Amino acid sequence: MTYKKHIANPCIGYCKLNHDDICGGCGRTQSERTDWIFLTATEQKTICENASKRLAKIKKDQ
């Protein structure tokens, strides 16, 4: 049996979506959060990179 390798889930337990449907804790969209376990490690890595940029922008705009 082969197991898929995954990136650690970036959830920090602060799940609150803003008006753009972005989580204020991890920076992922609602669909990225719900699809996480079905994605490849490459897809997860890309989401983490994009989420980090989104979260930085959210914090900057506050």
Backbone as CSV, one residue per row, in Angstrom:
resi,resn,N_x,N_y,N_z,CA_x,CA_y,CA_z,C_x,C_y,C_z
1,MET,0.844,-1.172,0.000,0.000,0.000,0.000,0.893,1.240,0.000
2,THR,0.563,2.207,-0.855,1.308,3.453,-0.943,0.516,4.568,-0.272
3,TYR,1.190,5.337,0.568,0.543,6.454,1.239,0.977,7.765,0.593
4,LYS,0.019,8.689,0.466,0.340,10.003,-0.060,1.050,10.810,1.014
5,LYS,2.070,11.534,0.624,2.735,12.437,1.561,1.997,13.760,1.529
6,HIS,1.790,14.332,2.688,1.065,15.587,2.787,1.878,16.618,3.543
7,ILE,1.545,17.858,3.307,2.086,18.979,4.049,1.236,19.103,5.323
8,ALA,1.854,19.508,6.417,1.093,19.683,7.660,-0.022,20.709,7.459
9,ASN,-1.175,20.428,7.989,-2.321,21.321,7.888,-1.973,22.646,8.578
10,PRO,-2.125,23.780,7.875,-1.749,25.070,8.454,-2.772,25.664,9.427
11,CYS,-3.841,24.941,9.702,-4.877,25.435,10.609,-4.286,25.698,11.999
12,ILE,-4.627,26.869,12.563,-4.174,27.198,13.915,-5.342,27.231,14.901
13,GLY,-6.511,26.783,14.428,-7.679,26.714,15.300,-8.456,28.014,15.433
14,TYR,-8.115,29.010,14.629,-8.856,30.274,14.613,-9.555,30.363,13.270
15,CYS,-10.660,29.689,13.150,-11.372,29.577,11.872,-12.488,30.601,11.799
16,LYS,-12.171,31.743,11.226,-13.139,32.813,11.060,-12.950,33.392,9.667
17,LEU,-13.980,33.246,8.829,-13.894,33.732,7.450,-14.220,35.218,7.391
18,ASN,-13.458,35.942,6.561,-13.758,37.359,6.357,-14.736,37.524,5.194
19,HIS,-14.980,38.748,4.780,-15.944,39.021,3.707,-15.502,38.472,2.347
20,ASP,-14.205,38.160,2.204,-13.692,37.572,0.962,-13.597,36.045,1.040
21,ASP,-14.169,35.469,2.102,-14.158,34.017,2.295,-12.752,33.478,2.563
22,ILE,-11.931,34.282,3.250,-10.568,33.895,3.610,-10.510,33.710,5.124
23,CYS,-9.921,32.613,5.555,-9.791,32.334,6.988,-8.772,33.285,7.620
24,GLY,-9.162,33.920,8.710,-8.273,34.841,9.416,-7.168,34.153,10.192
25,GLY,-7.248,32.839,10.330,-6.218,32.101,11.052,-5.119,31.567,10.145
26,CYS,-5.516,30.964,9.039,-4.519,30.321,8.167,-4.392,30.959,6.786
27,GLY,-5.356,31.784,6.398,-5.285,32.462,5.105,-5.821,31.667,3.928
28,ARG,-6.366,30.484,4.201,-6.914,29.679,3.103,-8.360,30.065,2.834
29,THR,-8.812,29.771,1.613,-10.220,29.971,1.276,-11.031,28.819,1.862
30,GLN,-12.334,28.999,1.872,-13.211,27.928,2.379,-12.982,26.639,1.605
31,SER,-12.929,26.719,0.282,-12.750,25.497,-0.515,-11.378,24.871,-0.298
32,GLU,-10.348,25.688,-0.108,-9.012,25.136,0.167,-9.013,24.392,1.496
33,ARG,-9.743,24.912,2.464,-9.820,24.260,3.772,-10.537,22.918,3.675
34,THR,-11.672,22.892,2.975,-12.449,21.655,2.912,-11.832,20.613,1.983
35,ASP,-11.109,21.051,0.966,-10.486,20.122,0.010,-9.111,19.621,0.457
36,TRP,-8.570,20.171,1.523,-7.179,19.941,1.944,-6.768,18.464,1.928
37,ILE,-7.555,17.601,2.520,-7.150,16.198,2.648,-7.129,15.449,1.322
38,PHE,-7.749,16.024,0.302,-7.806,15.366,-1.005,-6.722,15.852,-1.965
39,LEU,-5.947,16.844,-1.561,-4.962,17.456,-2.445,-3.608,16.763,-2.360
40,THR,-2.829,16.903,-3.428,-1.466,16.364,-3.420,-0.579,17.296,-2.589
41,ALA,0.584,16.808,-2.220,1.524,17.623,-1.448,1.914,18.875,-2.226
42,THR,2.044,18.761,-3.533,2.388,19.916,-4.363,1.281,20.957,-4.316
43,GLU,0.037,20.507,-4.420,-1.103,21.427,-4.340,-1.178,22.075,-2.957
44,GLN,-0.943,21.290,-1.922,-0.975,21.813,-0.563,0.115,22.867,-0.361
45,LYS,1.285,22.602,-0.898,2.401,23.556,-0.783,2.040,24.872,-1.459
46,THR,1.461,24.800,-2.637,1.054,26.002,-3.363,0.008,26.781,-2.570
47,ILE,-0.947,26.069,-2.001,-1.977,26.719,-1.189,-1.354,27.404,0.019
48,CYS,-0.410,26.750,0.679,0.257,27.353,1.841,0.985,28.634,1.450
49,GLU,1.645,28.616,0.311,2.360,29.807,-0.155,1.385,30.945,-0.439
50,ASN,0.297,30.637,-1.139,-0.706,31.658,-1.452,-1.417,32.149,-0.191
51,ALA,-1.715,31.231,0.714,-2.397,31.588,1.958,-1.536,32.516,2.810
52,SER,-0.254,32.264,2.837,0.667,33.111,3.592,0.651,34.540,3.056
53,LYS,0.624,34.681,1.746,0.561,36.010,1.117,-0.773,36.687,1.437
54,ARG,-1.860,35.926,1.373,-3.186,36.479,1.677,-3.253,36.968,3.126
55,LEU,-2.735,36.139,4.027,-2.772,36.479,5.446,-1.944,37.726,5.741
56,ALA,-0.788,37.849,5.093,0.040,39.039,5.269,-0.700,40.283,4.789
57,LYS,-1.406,40.169,3.676,-2.176,41.306,3.149,-3.312,41.665,4.093
58,ILE,-3.995,40.668,4.619,-5.085,40.923,5.574,-4.559,41.674,6.785
59,LYS,-3.446,41.207,7.327,-2.878,41.850,8.522,-2.393,43.257,8.222
60,LYS,-1.841,43.457,7.017,-1.370,44.772,6.619,-2.536,45.757,6.484
61,ASP,-3.651,45.288,5.964,-4.827,46.133,5.721,-5.635,46.436,6.989
62,GLN,-5.331,45.786,8.073,-6.107,45.996,9.310,-5.750,47.305,9.966
